[in-house]
Amino acid sequence: MNNNRRRNFRSRPQKNNFRRRSGSINSGSANNLGNNGNLNFGRNGSMNNIHNVEKTMQKYQQLAKDAQSNGDPVLAQNYLQHADHFLRRYNELNEKRENSIDKVISEEKTLSKDDDLKKESRSTTS
């Protein structure tokens, strides 16, 4: 049969959103001057989720404990600094959440007061 013959495969067309290694598609344009490559870093929002931040903080705390038990105080300190960073981020997100909850509660109170005033004004005019 034809077992010794090479098969010719059809090449697939390139997708438009395919990321090329050789550089940007718009490499010749003047709009590309300020691009430093870090613009899309962390855009998925994972560090805006309080649960992800807490989990990451706990991960670095555990890594610090493991490094300390293995006798590497420098690495343990490094991990503790990372954990401290995520603790600050956790506190910041927690504060934002509490402020937004307080804001919603105060808005609900003002709306209910406005409704009560409208009801009173309707009953006095009737």
N, C-alpha and C positions, 0 to 999 in steps of 0.2 A: 504494500500500500504506500501511502505518501507520508510515512513516519519521519523520513529524513528531511522533509521540506519544512522550512521555517514559516511560522504563521506571521502574517502582517496584521498588527493591531491598529485600529483606528485611534488616533489621538483624540482626547477629550478637549472640548473648547475651554478656554480659561474663563473662570468666573470673574465678574467685575470687582468683587470685593476681595480677591485673592491678594495676599500681602507679598510683595516681591522683596527679595533680599538686596537687590542691587540699588535700592533707593526708592524715593517717593515717585509716584506717577507724575506729580507736578514739579519735578525737580528743576525745570527751566523757568518757573514762574517767580515773580517778585514777592508773592505772598508767603513764600517759604522761608524767609530770612529769619524770623523769630522762633522757628520751631527747634526746640532743644531736645525733643524726644521724650520728655517727662510729662507732657500734657495729658496723656491718657492714663497715667499711672493712678491706680486706686479709684477709677471711675465707677466701679461696680457697686459702690455704696456699702461694702461689707463692714467698714469701720464706722458706719452711722447706725448700725444695728447694735443695740445695747447688749444683746445676748452674745453676739459674735465677739464684741470687745471683752466681755467678761470671760468668755471661754479662752480667748487668746491670752488674757492676763493670767489666768490659772495655769495655762500651758507653760508660760515662761517661769512662773513660780515653781512648778514641778521640775522644769529643766534646771533651775538654780539649785534646788534640793539635790537633784541627781549629781550635778557637777560638784557640789560641796562634798557629797558622800564619796565621790571618786577622787577627792583630793585636789581639785582644781579651783582654787579660790578666785582666780582672775575670771574664769569663765562663769563662775557662779555670780560674781558681781556684775558681769555683763548682762546676764539673764535677769538679774534683779532690777537693773536699770531699765530693761525693756518692760518688765512687769510694772514698774513704777510709771512708765509712760502710759501704758494701757489703763492703769488705775486712774491717772489724771483724766484720760479720755472718757472712762466709765463715769467718773464723777461729773464731768461736763455734760454728758448725755443725760444723766440722771437729773441734773439740775434743769436742763432744758425741758425734759418731760414733765417735771413737777411744775415748772412755770406755765407750761401749756395747759396742764390740768387745772391749775388755779385760774387761768384766764378763761377757760371754758365754764368753770363753775361761776365765776363772777358775771360772765355774759348771760348765763342762764338765770341768775338772780335778777339782773336788770331787766331781762325780758319778762320775767314773771311779775315784777313790780309794774312794768308798763302795762301788762295785761290787766292787772288788778286795778290800776288807775283808770283804764278805759272802761272796765266793767262798772266802777263806781260812778264815773261820769255819765254812763248810759242810764244807770238806775236813778240818779238824781234828776236827770232831764226828763224822765218818763213820768 
